[in-house]
């Protein structure tokens, strides 16, 4: 029995298996926080360095970490 990749999902609206690969580095472009993702459909790349916006909840958590005092 094969294992499932947590970064894979079936896109029934497109009829493909979508796989997402990311380095999980949060970036700032001066307006928004985002992560870059490579998106594949059935193993073929369809988007390179797609910018997915970080959610407000994640942005608040990052802000709290950056505002915390350091010793």
PDB file of N, CA, C and O in Angstrom:
ATOM      1  N   UNK A   1       0.832  -1.167   0.000  1.00  0.00           N
ATOM      2  CA  UNK A   1       0.000   0.000   0.000  1.00  0.00           C
ATOM      3  C   UNK A   1       0.882   1.238   0.000  1.00  0.00           C
ATOM      4  O   UNK A   1       1.807   1.326   0.808  1.00  0.00           O
ATOM      5  N   UNK A   2       0.626   2.187  -0.876  1.00  0.00           N
ATOM      6  CA  UNK A   2       1.447   3.381  -0.989  1.00  0.00           C
ATOM      7  C   UNK A   2       1.108   4.405   0.070  1.00  0.00           C
ATOM      8  O   UNK A   2       0.017   4.409   0.641  1.00  0.00           O
ATOM      9  N   UNK A   3       2.079   5.278   0.317  1.00  0.00           N
ATOM     10  CA  UNK A   3       1.829   6.348   1.277  1.00  0.00           C
ATOM     11  C   UNK A   3       1.255   7.556   0.554  1.00  0.00           C
ATOM     12  O   UNK A   3       1.436   7.714  -0.653  1.00  0.00           O
ATOM     13  N   UNK A   4       0.572   8.393   1.291  1.00  0.00           N
ATOM     14  CA  UNK A   4       0.024   9.602   0.693  1.00  0.00           C
ATOM     15  C   UNK A   4       0.899  10.782   1.069  1.00  0.00           C
ATOM     16  O   UNK A   4       1.434  10.845   2.176  1.00  0.00           O
ATOM     17  N   UNK A   5       1.037  11.697   0.161  1.00  0.00           N
ATOM     18  CA  UNK A   5       1.809  12.907   0.380  1.00  0.00           C
ATOM     19  C   UNK A   5       0.867  13.965   0.943  1.00  0.00           C
ATOM     20  O   UNK A   5      -0.150  14.270   0.318  1.00  0.00           O
ATOM     21  N   UNK A   6       1.181  14.537   2.119  1.00  0.00           N
ATOM     22  CA  UNK A   6       0.268  15.540   2.685  1.00  0.00           C
ATOM     23  C   UNK A   6       0.168  16.809   1.838  1.00  0.00           C
ATOM     24  O   UNK A   6      -0.742  17.614   2.037  1.00  0.00           O
ATOM     25  N   UNK A   7       1.087  16.991   0.905  1.00  0.00           N
ATOM     26  CA  UNK A   7       1.052  18.156   0.026  1.00  0.00           C
ATOM     27  C   UNK A   7       0.303  17.864  -1.267  1.00  0.00           C
ATOM     28  O   UNK A   7       0.336  18.671  -2.195  1.00  0.00           O
ATOM     29  N   UNK A   8      -0.371  16.716  -1.339  1.00  0.00           N
ATOM     30  CA  UNK A   8      -1.148  16.348  -2.523  1.00  0.00           C
ATOM     31  C   UNK A   8      -2.632  16.421  -2.211  1.00  0.00           C
ATOM     32  O   UNK A   8      -3.072  16.096  -1.108  1.00  0.00           O
ATOM     33  N   UNK A   9      -3.383  16.850  -3.196  1.00  0.00           N
ATOM     34  CA  UNK A   9      -4.838  16.814  -3.069  1.00  0.00           C
ATOM     35  C   UNK A   9      -5.442  16.552  -4.441  1.00  0.00           C
ATOM     36  O   UNK A   9      -4.885  16.943  -5.467  1.00  0.00           O
ATOM     37  N   UNK A  10      -6.566  15.899  -4.439  1.00  0.00           N
ATOM     38  CA  UNK A  10      -7.282  15.654  -5.690  1.00  0.00           C
ATOM     39  C   UNK A  10      -8.114  16.890  -5.996  1.00  0.00           C
ATOM     40  O   UNK A  10      -8.933  17.315  -5.181  1.00  0.00           O
ATOM     41  N   UNK A  11      -7.902  17.455  -7.162  1.00  0.00           N
ATOM     42  CA  UNK A  11      -8.687  18.616  -7.615  1.00  0.00           C
ATOM     43  C   UNK A  11      -9.720  18.102  -8.603  1.00  0.00           C
ATOM     44  O   UNK A  11      -9.472  18.067  -9.809  1.00  0.00           O
ATOM     45  N   UNK A  12     -10.880  17.703  -8.090  1.00  0.00           N
ATOM     46  CA  UNK A  12     -11.914  17.142  -8.960  1.00  0.00           C
ATOM     47  C   UNK A  12     -12.431  18.176  -9.951  1.00  0.00           C
ATOM     48  O   UNK A  12     -12.895  17.820 -11.035  1.00  0.00           O
ATOM     49  N   UNK A  13     -12.354  19.468  -9.582  1.00  0.00           N
ATOM     50  CA  UNK A  13     -12.799  20.509 -10.512  1.00  0.00           C
ATOM     51  C   UNK A  13     -11.909  20.584 -11.752  1.00  0.00           C
ATOM     52  O   UNK A  13     -12.354  21.004 -12.820  1.00  0.00           O
ATOM     53  N   UNK A  14     -10.640  20.172 -11.600  1.00  0.00           N
ATOM     54  CA  UNK A  14      -9.702  20.174 -12.727  1.00  0.00           C
ATOM     55  C   UNK A  14      -9.385  18.772 -13.227  1.00  0.00           C
ATOM     56  O   UNK A  14      -8.807  18.612 -14.303  1.00  0.00           O
ATOM     57  N   UNK A  15      -9.758  17.756 -12.456  1.00  0.00           N
ATOM     58  CA  UNK A  15      -9.473  16.378 -12.839  1.00  0.00           C
ATOM     59  C   UNK A  15      -8.001  16.024 -12.733  1.00  0.00           C
ATOM     60  O   UNK A  15      -7.487  15.258 -13.548  1.00  0.00           O
ATOM     61  N   UNK A  16      -7.306  16.582 -11.718  1.00  0.00           N
ATOM     62  CA  UNK A  16      -5.873  16.335 -11.553  1.00  0.00           C
ATOM     63  C   UNK A  16      -5.547  16.091 -10.083  1.00  0.00           C
ATOM     64  O   UNK A  16      -6.340  16.383  -9.187  1.00  0.00           O
ATOM     65  N   UNK A  17      -4.352  15.546  -9.869  1.00  0.00           N
ATOM     66  CA  UNK A  17      -3.782  15.489  -8.526  1.00  0.00           C
ATOM     67  C   UNK A  17      -2.823  16.667  -8.429  1.00  0.00           C
ATOM     68  O   UNK A  17      -1.883  16.783  -9.215  1.00  0.00           O
ATOM     69  N   UNK A  18      -3.070  17.533  -7.464  1.00  0.00           N
ATOM     70  CA  UNK A  18      -2.246  18.732  -7.297  1.00  0.00           C
ATOM     71  C   UNK A  18      -1.247  18.494  -6.172  1.00  0.00           C
ATOM     72  O   UNK A  18      -1.615  18.061  -5.080  1.00  0.00           O
ATOM     73  N   UNK A  19       0.014  18.780  -6.451  1.00  0.00           N
ATOM     74  CA  UNK A  19       1.081  18.671  -5.470  1.00  0.00           C
ATOM     75  C   UNK A  19       1.711  20.039  -5.297  1.00  0.00           C
ATOM     76  O   UNK A  19       1.952  20.746  -6.275  1.00  0.00           O
ATOM     77  N   UNK A  20       1.976  20.411  -4.061  1.00  0.00           N
ATOM     78  CA  UNK A  20       2.572  21.712  -3.771  1.00  0.00           C
ATOM     79  C   UNK A  20       3.891  21.499  -3.054  1.00  0.00           C
ATOM     80  O   UNK A  20       3.971  20.741  -2.087  1.00  0.00           O
ATOM     81  N   UNK A  21       4.936  22.179  -3.540  1.00  0.00           N
ATOM     82  CA  UNK A  21       6.263  22.110  -2.951  1.00  0.00           C
ATOM     83  C   UNK A  21       6.660  23.520  -2.538  1.00  0.00           C
ATOM     84  O   UNK A  21       6.576  24.449  -3.342  1.00  0.00           O
ATOM     85  N   UNK A  22       7.090  23.687  -1.298  1.00  0.00           N
ATOM     86  CA  UNK A  22       7.448  25.011  -0.793  1.00  0.00           C
ATOM     87  C   UNK A  22       8.663  24.914   0.110  1.00  0.00           C
ATOM     88  O   UNK A  22       8.872  23.899   0.774  1.00  0.00           O
ATOM     89  N   UNK A  23       9.475  25.983   0.135  1.00  0.00           N
ATOM     90  CA  UNK A  23      10.591  26.044   1.073  1.00  0.00           C
ATOM     91  C   UNK A  23      10.136  26.594   2.427  1.00  0.00           C
ATOM     92  O   UNK A  23      10.921  26.634   3.375  1.00  0.00           O
ATOM     93  N   UNK A  24       8.878  27.015   2.519  1.00  0.00           N
ATOM     94  CA  UNK A  24       8.261  27.520   3.751  1.00  0.00           C
ATOM     95  C   UNK A  24       8.976  28.736   4.333  1.00  0.00           C
ATOM     96  O   UNK A  24       8.954  28.948   5.545  1.00  0.00           O
ATOM     97  N   UNK A  25       9.602  29.526   3.485  1.00  0.00           N
ATOM     98  CA  UNK A  25      10.225  30.777   3.919  1.00  0.00           C
ATOM     99  C   UNK A  25       9.207  31.896   3.722  1.00  0.00           C
ATOM    100  O   UNK A  25       8.692  32.098   2.622  1.00  0.00           O
ATOM    101  N   UNK A  26       8.927  32.615   4.801  1.00  0.00           N
ATOM    102  CA  UNK A  26       7.983  33.732   4.722  1.00  0.00           C
ATOM    103  C   UNK A  26       8.725  34.945   4.171  1.00  0.00           C
ATOM    104  O   UNK A  26       9.792  35.311   4.665  1.00  0.00           O
ATOM    105  N   UNK A  27       8.150  35.563   3.146  1.00  0.00           N
ATOM    106  CA  UNK A  27       8.767  36.713   2.491  1.00  0.00           C
ATOM    107  C   UNK A  27       7.846  37.924   2.586  1.00  0.00           C
ATOM    108  O   UNK A  27       6.636  37.793   2.772  1.00  0.00           O
ATOM    109  N   UNK A  28       8.447  39.108   2.453  1.00  0.00           N
ATOM    110  CA  UNK A  28       7.711  40.377   2.503  1.00  0.00           C
ATOM    111  C   UNK A  28       8.051  41.143   1.241  1.00  0.00           C
ATOM    112  O   UNK A  28       9.227  41.323   0.927  1.00  0.00           O
ATOM    113  N   UNK A  29       7.035  41.600   0.506  1.00  0.00           N
ATOM    114  CA  UNK A  29       7.285  42.358  -0.723  1.00  0.00           C
ATOM    115  C   UNK A  29       6.990  43.846  -0.557  1.00  0.00           C
ATOM    116  O   UNK A  29       6.912  44.581  -1.542  1.00  0.00           O
ATOM    117  N   UNK A  30       6.826  44.290   0.693  1.00  0.00           N
ATOM    118  CA  UNK A  30       6.500  45.681   0.956  1.00  0.00           C
ATOM    119  C   UNK A  30       5.017  45.912   1.160  1.00  0.00           C
ATOM    120  O   UNK A  30       4.608  46.965   1.649  1.00  0.00           O
ATOM    121  N   UNK A  31       4.209  44.929   0.786  1.00  0.00           N
ATOM    122  CA  UNK A  31       2.760  45.045   0.943  1.00  0.00           C
ATOM    123  C   UNK A  31       2.142  43.847   1.653  1.00  0.00           C
ATOM    124  O   UNK A  31       1.143  43.987   2.359  1.00  0.00           O
ATOM    125  N   UNK A  32       2.730  42.679   1.469  1.00  0.00           N
ATOM    126  CA  UNK A  32       2.119  41.487   2.059  1.00  0.00           C
ATOM    127  C   UNK A  32       3.173  40.440   2.382  1.00  0.00           C
ATOM    128  O   UNK A  32       4.263  40.432   1.811  1.00  0.00           O
ATOM    129  N   UNK A  33       2.821  39.555   3.313  1.00  0.00           N
ATOM    130  CA  UNK A  33       3.639  38.396   3.632  1.00  0.00           C
ATOM    131  C   UNK A  33       3.179  37.241   2.762  1.00  0.00           C
ATOM    132  O   UNK A  33       1.980  37.061   2.549  1.00  0.00           O
ATOM    133  N   UNK A  34       4.123  36.457   2.256  1.00  0.00           N
ATOM    134  CA  UNK A  34       3.759  35.330   1.404  1.00  0.00           C
ATOM    135  C   UNK A  34       4.828  34.247   1.469  1.00  0.00           C
ATOM    136  O   UNK A  34       5.942  34.486   1.937  1.00  0.00           O
ATOM    137  N   UNK A  35       4.482  33.063   1.000  1.00  0.00           N
ATOM    138  CA  UNK A  35       5.440  31.982   0.782  1.00  0.00           C
ATOM    139  C   UNK A  35       5.399  31.628  -0.695  1.00  0.00           C
ATOM    140  O   UNK A  35       4.357  31.723  -1.343  1.00  0.00           O
ATOM    141  N   UNK A  36       6.540  31.222  -1.214  1.00  0.00           N
ATOM    142  CA  UNK A  36       6.598  30.807  -2.620  1.00  0.00           C
ATOM    143  C   UNK A  36       6.349  29.310  -2.707  1.00  0.00           C
ATOM    144  O   UNK A  36       6.878  28.529  -1.916  1.00  0.00           O
ATOM    145  N   UNK A  37       5.538  28.926  -3.680  1.00  0.00           N
ATOM    146  CA  UNK A  37       5.207  27.520  -3.870  1.00  0.00           C
ATOM    147  C   UNK A  37       5.325  27.152  -5.343  1.00  0.00           C
ATOM    148  O   UNK A  37       4.968  27.933  -6.225  1.00  0.00           O
ATOM    149  N   UNK A  38       5.832  25.952  -5.592  1.00  0.00           N
ATOM    150  CA  UNK A  38       5.774  25.370  -6.928  1.00  0.00           C
ATOM    151  C   UNK A  38       4.562  24.445  -6.932  1.00  0.00           C
ATOM    152  O   UNK A  38       4.412  23.611  -6.038  1.00  0.00           O
ATOM    153  N   UNK A  39       3.701  24.589  -7.932  1.00  0.00           N
ATOM    154  CA  UNK A  39       2.464  23.813  -8.005  1.00  0.00           C
ATOM    155  C   UNK A  39       2.545  22.871  -9.203  1.00  0.00           C
ATOM    156  O   UNK A  39       2.884  23.283 -10.312  1.00  0.00           O
ATOM    157  N   UNK A  40       2.228  21.595  -8.959  1.00  0.00           N
ATOM    158  CA  UNK A  40       2.262  20.564  -9.999  1.00  0.00           C
ATOM    159  C   UNK A  40       0.879  19.959 -10.165  1.00  0.00           C
ATOM    160  O   UNK A  40       0.169  19.751  -9.181  1.00  0.00           O
ATOM    161  N   UNK A  41       0.492  19.676 -11.394  1.00  0.00           N
ATOM    162  CA  UNK A  41      -0.724  18.922 -11.694  1.00  0.00           C
ATOM    163  C   UNK A  41      -0.295  17.633 -12.368  1.00  0.00           C
ATOM    164  O   UNK A  41       0.327  17.653 -13.430  1.00  0.00           O
ATOM    165  N   UNK A  42      -0.634  16.505 -11.743  1.00  0.00           N
ATOM    166  CA  UNK A  42      -0.240  15.174 -12.226  1.00  0.00           C
ATOM    167  C   UNK A  42       1.258  15.099 -12.498  1.00  0.00           C
ATOM    168  O   UNK A  42       1.692  14.481 -13.471  1.00  0.00           O
ATOM    169  N   UNK A  43       2.048  15.738 -11.626  1.00  0.00           N
ATOM    170  CA  UNK A  43       3.500  15.683 -11.732  1.00  0.00           C
ATOM    171  C   UNK A  43       4.124  16.711 -12.655  1.00  0.00           C
ATOM    172  O   UNK A  43       5.349  16.801 -12.728  1.00  0.00           O
ATOM    173  N   UNK A  44       3.326  17.481 -13.354  1.00  0.00           N
ATOM    174  CA  UNK A  44       3.849  18.486 -14.286  1.00  0.00           C
ATOM    175  C   UNK A  44       3.692  19.877 -13.673  1.00  0.00           C
ATOM    176  O   UNK A  44       2.603  20.256 -13.244  1.00  0.00           O
ATOM    177  N   UNK A  45       4.804  20.641 -13.637  1.00  0.00           N
ATOM    178  CA  UNK A  45       4.755  21.973 -13.032  1.00  0.00           C
ATOM    179  C   UNK A  45       3.834  22.895 -13.817  1.00  0.00           C
ATOM    180  O   UNK A  45       3.934  23.004 -15.039  1.00  0.00           O
ATOM    181  N   UNK A  46       2.930  23.560 -13.091  1.00  0.00           N
ATOM    182  CA  UNK A  46       2.019  24.517 -13.723  1.00  0.00           C
ATOM    183  C   UNK A  46       2.226  25.937 -13.198  1.00  0.00           C
ATOM    184  O   UNK A  46       1.854  26.901 -13.867  1.00  0.00           O
ATOM    185  N   UNK A  47       2.815  26.076 -12.010  1.00  0.00           N
ATOM    186  CA  UNK A  47       3.126  27.395 -11.450  1.00  0.00           C
ATOM    187  C   UNK A  47       4.481  27.313 -10.760  1.00  0.00           C
ATOM    188  O   UNK A  47       4.697  26.451  -9.909  1.00  0.00           O
ATOM    189  N   UNK A  48       5.382  28.198 -11.123  1.00  0.00           N
ATOM    190  CA  UNK A  48       6.687  28.263 -10.463  1.00  0.00           C
ATOM    191  C   UNK A  48       6.713  29.506  -9.588  1.00  0.00           C
ATOM    192  O   UNK A  48       6.384  30.604 -10.037  1.00  0.00           O
ATOM    193  N   UNK A  49       7.106  29.322  -8.342  1.00  0.00           N
ATOM    194  CA  UNK A  49       7.200  30.417  -7.371  1.00  0.00           C
ATOM    195  C   UNK A  49       5.884  31.183  -7.234  1.00  0.00           C
ATOM    196  O   UNK A  49       5.867  32.412  -7.166  1.00  0.00           O
ATOM    197  N   UNK A  50       4.779  30.428  -7.196  1.00  0.00           N
ATOM    198  CA  UNK A  50       3.464  31.019  -6.940  1.00  0.00           C
ATOM    199  C   UNK A  50       3.493  31.648  -5.553  1.00  0.00           C
ATOM    200  O   UNK A  50       3.948  31.019  -4.598  1.00  0.00           O
ATOM    201  N   UNK A  51       3.017  32.875  -5.435  1.00  0.00           N
ATOM    202  CA  UNK A  51       3.027  33.583  -4.152  1.00  0.00           C
ATOM    203  C   UNK A  51       1.699  33.376  -3.427  1.00  0.00           C
ATOM    204  O   UNK A  51       0.667  33.914  -3.827  1.00  0.00           O
ATOM    205  N   UNK A  52       1.745  32.590  -2.358  1.00  0.00           N
ATOM    206  CA  UNK A  52       0.542  32.358  -1.557  1.00  0.00           C
ATOM    207  C   UNK A  52       0.604  33.264  -0.335  1.00  0.00           C
ATOM    208  O   UNK A  52       1.556  33.208   0.443  1.00  0.00           O
ATOM    209  N   UNK A  53      -0.415  34.096  -0.173  1.00  0.00           N
ATOM    210  CA  UNK A  53      -0.462  35.046   0.930  1.00  0.00           C
ATOM    211  C   UNK A  53      -0.611  34.314   2.260  1.00  0.00           C
ATOM    212  O   UNK A  53      -1.409  33.385   2.385  1.00  0.00           O
ATOM    213  N   UNK A  54       0.162  34.743   3.244  1.00  0.00           N
ATOM    214  CA  UNK A  54       0.092  34.191   4.591  1.00  0.00           C
ATOM    215  C   UNK A  54      -1.202  34.682   5.245  1.00  0.00           C
ATOM    216  O   UNK A  54      -1.595  35.833   5.057  1.00  0.00           O
ATOM    217  N   UNK A  55      -1.854  33.821   6.004  1.00  0.00           N
ATOM    218  CA  UNK A  55      -3.107  34.210   6.661  1.00  0.00           C
ATOM    219  C   UNK A  55      -2.846  35.259   7.739  1.00  0.00           C
ATOM    220  O   UNK A  55      -1.729  35.386   8.240  1.00  0.00           O
ATOM    221  N   UNK A  56      -3.882  36.000   8.084  1.00  0.00           N
ATOM    222  CA  UNK A  56      -3.768  37.030   9.120  1.00  0.00           C
ATOM    223  C   UNK A  56      -3.342  36.421  10.455  1.00  0.00           C
ATOM    224  O   UNK A  56      -2.573  37.031  11.199  1.00  0.00           O
ATOM    225  N   UNK A  57      -3.834  35.234  10.757  1.00  0.00           N
ATOM    226  CA  UNK A  57      -3.475  34.565  12.010  1.00  0.00           C
ATOM    227  C   UNK A  57      -1.975  34.279  12.069  1.00  0.00           C
ATOM    228  O   UNK A  57      -1.339  34.509  13.098  1.00  0.00           O
ATOM    229  N   UNK A  58      -1.416  33.781  10.978  1.00  0.00           N
ATOM    230  CA  UNK A  58       0.020  33.505  10.925  1.00  0.00           C
ATOM    231  C   UNK A  58       0.808  34.812  10.998  1.00  0.00           C
ATOM    232  O   UNK A  58       1.831  34.878  11.679  1.00  0.00           O
ATOM    233  N   UNK A  59       0.346  35.839  10.310  1.00  0.00           N
ATOM    234  CA  UNK A  59       1.026  37.140  10.340  1.00  0.00           C
ATOM    235  C   UNK A  59       1.057  37.698  11.765  1.00  0.00           C
ATOM    236  O   UNK A  59       2.073  38.250  12.186  1.00  0.00           O
ATOM    237  N   UNK A  60      -0.043  37.561  12.512  1.00  0.00           N
ATOM    238  CA  UNK A  60      -0.076  38.032  13.901  1.00  0.00           C
ATOM    239  C   UNK A  60       0.902  37.242  14.769  1.00  0.00           C
ATOM    240  O   UNK A  60       1.576  37.816  15.624  1.00  0.00           O
ATOM    241  N   UNK A  61       0.983  35.934  14.554  1.00  0.00           N
ATOM    242  CA  UNK A  61       1.913  35.105  15.324  1.00  0.00           C
ATOM    243  C   UNK A  61       3.360  35.510  15.044  1.00  0.00           C
ATOM    244  O   UNK A  61       4.172  35.588  15.965  1.00  0.00           O
ATOM    245  N   UNK A  62       3.679  35.765  13.791  1.00  0.00           N
ATOM    246  CA  UNK A  62       5.034  36.205  13.436  1.00  0.00           C
ATOM    247  C   UNK A  62       5.324  37.560  14.066  1.00  0.00           C
ATOM    248  O   UNK A  62       6.422  37.786  14.576  1.00  0.00           O
ATOM    249  N   UNK A  63       4.354  38.455  14.035  1.00  0.00           N
ATOM    250  CA  UNK A  63       4.512  39.777  14.643  1.00  0.00           C
ATOM    251  C   UNK A  63       4.787  39.660  16.137  1.00  0.00           C
ATOM    252  O   UNK A  63       5.642  40.371  16.666  1.00  0.00           O
ATOM    253  N   UNK A  64       4.080  38.781  16.815  1.00  0.00           N
ATOM    254  CA  UNK A  64       4.282  38.589  18.252  1.00  0.00           C
ATOM    255  C   UNK A  64       5.677  38.050  18.544  1.00  0.00           C
ATOM    256  O   UNK A  64       6.315  38.462  19.513  1.00  0.00           O
ATOM    257  N   UNK A  65       6.147  37.138  17.717  1.00  0.00           N
ATOM    258  CA  UNK A  65       7.494  36.588  17.893  1.00  0.00           C
ATOM    259  C   UNK A  65       8.539  37.684  17.714  1.00  0.00           C
ATOM    260  O   UNK A  65       9.486  37.779  18.494  1.00  0.00           O
ATOM    261  N   UNK A  66       8.366  38.500  16.695  1.00  0.00           N
ATOM    262  CA  UNK A  66       9.336  39.563  16.418  1.00  0.00           C
ATOM    263  C   UNK A  66       9.309  40.657  17.484  1.00  0.00           C
ATOM    264  O   UNK A  66      10.330  41.298  17.734  1.00  0.00           O
ATOM    265  N   UNK A  67       8.154  40.879  18.113  1.00  0.00           N
ATOM    266  CA  UNK A  67       8.022  41.920  19.130  1.00  0.00           C
ATOM    267  C   UNK A  67       8.462  41.449  20.518  1.00  0.00           C
ATOM    268  O   UNK A  67       8.640  42.267  21.421  1.00  0.00           O
ATOM    269  N   UNK A  68       8.635  40.152  20.690  1.00  0.00           N
ATOM    270  CA  UNK A  68       9.000  39.608  21.997  1.00  0.00           C
ATOM    271  C   UNK A  68      10.408  40.058  22.383  1.00  0.00           C
ATOM    272  O   UNK A  68      11.300  40.127  21.538  1.00  0.00           O
ATOM    273  N   UNK A  69      10.597  40.363  23.666  1.00  0.00           N
ATOM    274  CA  UNK A  69      11.938  40.777  24.112  1.00  0.00           C
ATOM    275  C   UNK A  69      12.920  39.613  24.005  1.00  0.00           C
ATOM    276  O   UNK A  69      12.554  38.453  24.192  1.00  0.00           O
ATOM    277  N   UNK A  70      14.152  39.940  23.705  1.00  0.00           N
ATOM    278  CA  UNK A  70      15.207  38.919  23.620  1.00  0.00           C
ATOM    279  C   UNK A  70      16.210  39.159  24.739  1.00  0.00           C
ATOM    280  O   UNK A  70      16.339  40.274  25.243  1.00  0.00           O
ATOM    281  N   UNK A  71      16.897  38.131  25.110  1.00  0.00           N
ATOM    282  CA  UNK A  71      17.885  38.250  26.197  1.00  0.00           C
ATOM    283  C   UNK A  71      19.254  37.964  25.680  1.00  0.00           C
ATOM    284  O   UNK A  71      20.222  38.012  26.438  1.00  0.00           O
TER     285      UNK A  71
END
